[in-house]
Amino acid sequence: MSLAAELGLEGMVSSVGTPRLDELRQDTQFELMDSNRGALQALWSETSHAIARRRDNADCADQELAAIQQADPGLSAALTYDCDEDIAAPFIATGSRPRVAILREQGVNGQMEMAAAFTLAGFEAVDVHMQDVMAGTQDLTDCHGLAACGGFSYGDVLGAGEGWAKSILFNDAVRARFEQFFARTNTFSLGVCNGCQMMSALQSIIPGSDHWPRFARNYSEQYEARLSLVRIESSPSVLFKDMEGSYLPIVVAHGEGRAQFSQTSNANALEGAGLVALRFIDHHHNVTENYPFNPNGSPGGVTGLCNSDGRVSIMMPHPERVFRAAQMSWRPSEWDQDSGWMRLFRNARVWLG
């Protein structure tokens, strides 16, 4: 409109309508269409929905179709902290850079982002392949942090994270190295995606993780790659300190992210102990099990956990892929350099002191 006015063409341009969340409104003297956005999008998606019902989980296909017909405020974020505040700066200024092992296995591809996030937070990121641990060239004794990365370990097939865990549990020397690391009270650990699935299967050597679930195939029966909304819960996790009550978007990219409890009592015990650190919520900020807001169907929206003393945290979404505002496909306009997820890595540096 402004350009048309500059060129003296304002009389030749008129508005035919403006988009809204729930409908289309006409600004003209005639009726352009007699429908609303939800009905039109459902009509447009009719064939895709029919394919998805046959190919994927029919319940998820129906939930997604129902969701697009409802008014949706979209993604949003609200933080209980200032994401631009570098709380790790005083510790970085000392010149001390604790070593954090960026652990990977064959097929893992998230190690570079993980290393970048921890480096920015004041750590010395050390590339550690499982072959290094198996060969004895790295025993983790010089590291205060451990980050098990995600991204298709073993081609992301047949419970790949659990296979990764068995390569630790069934090798006496390797198992001993990890047991010693987890037993040291001056260490922290983070497991993301495949690393989350792997660490959840190490319950027998991680103190205070008795009631953790395993992570199974998504209820949608598909690999899910989305920007999803999560809420940070109150928990003893040292990585989520002072972040509870915040909600913000985060990348998910997994095929086996559904929390599966062996029995209801485990889920109740986990909830009762306050060890759930992260949940999926819908765009109205309600905890949800509905697809696609909960992309894997985890009960109670559970997608992040910690052990009883808070030193070990596992989560299915990827904070390392969105620690910079520029990495996000949507973000609040006030997020300039850092996203809300950078605080997680800075918390680790502050905790170590």
Secondary structure, 3 states (H helix, E strand, C coil): CHHHHHCCCHHHCCCCEEECCCCEEECCCCCCCCCCHHHHHHHHCHHHHHHHHHHCCHHHHHHHHHHHCCCCCCCCCECCCCCCCCCCHHHHCCCCCCEEEEEECCCCCCHHHHHHHHHHCCCEEEEEEHHHHHHCCCCCCCCCEEEECCCCHHHHCCCHHHHHHHHHHCCHHHHHHHHHHHHCCCCEEEEECHHHHHHHCCHHHCCCCCCCCEEECCCCCCCEEEEEEEEECCCCCCCCCCCCCCEEEEEEEECCCEEECCCHHHHHHHHHCCCEEEEEECCCCCECCCCCCCCCCCHHHEEEEECCCCCEEEECCEHHHCCEHHHCCCCCCCCCCECCCHHHHHHHHHHHC
